[in-house]
Amino acid sequence: MRLLPTEHKDIMNLLKAAGLENEILLTKKTGWVHLKHKGEVFSFHRKKVMKLENGQFSDTVEYYVGSPRNPEKLADWPHVAARLEAWLEK
């Protein structure tokens, strides 16, 4: 999974605001993005879903946070960014 420009910008801004831009290890594995800091991990995944509704295809984007084995679905990117901000404040 490649980060969207808005996702990258928001993540970098949150890291700078927390003073951690040089202390976080960001890795991508099996479609999940993992941010690691002092043994703690924040993970999220973006999934594009195509649905057939009333004879029309529509694309939607779903976001998940947590672990790949037990993900929690969030409504959109701002909710993921808010959860990341709370994690950085720990």
N, C-alpha and C positions, 0 to 999 in steps of 0.2 A: 504494500500500500504506500503510495506516495502522499506526502502531506500536501493539502491544498494551500495556496498562497495565504489565505485568511487564517488557516490553522497554524501555519508556520509563524506568521506575524504575531498572532495572539499568544502562542507559546513563548516566543522570544520576549515579548513585552512582559508577560507574567514572570519569566525567569529574571529579567532585569529588575523589575519592581521588587522582587524578593532578594535580589543581590546574589543570585545563584547561577548566573549565566555560564560560569566557568566550572561549576561543581556538579552539574547534572550530566549523567550519561544517557544519551538518547539512542535506543536501538529499535530496529524493526525486525519482527520475526513472525512468520506465518500470518501476515495481514494485521498484526497488532503492533502498536507503537508503545514502547516501554520507556518510561523516564525513571532512572534509578538515582537515588541519593541516600547515602549512609545506610544501606541495607534495606531501605524502603523502596517499593516500586509502585508507580501509578501507570496503569495500562488502559489504552482505549483502542477501539476498532470502528472504522467507518465501513458500512456496507451499502452498496447501491442495489436497490430492489426494483424490479420491473413487475407491475401488476396489471392485470387485465380487468378493467372496470367499464361496464356498459359498452363493451365492444371496442374500447380504446385502451391502448397501453399507456401507462403513466409510470414515470420514474420517481422513486422516492429514495431518500437517504436515511439510513438508520445508524445510530451511534450506540456503542456499548462501552461500558467501563467495567473495571474489575479484572477478574482472571478469565482467560479463555475457557476454562472449564465451568465457570459459574458467572456468566456475564449479566450485567444489569443494563437494561435498555433505557436510554435517555431520549428525550424528545428531539434535541437538535444540538448543534455545535456550541451555542452559548451555554447550555446546561453542562456540557463536558468541560468547557473553559472554567465555569464557576466551580465545578468539582475539583479541577486541577488547582485552581487558586486556593481553595480550602486545604488541599493536600500540601501545598507549598508552605502554608502558614503554620503547619504543625511543628 
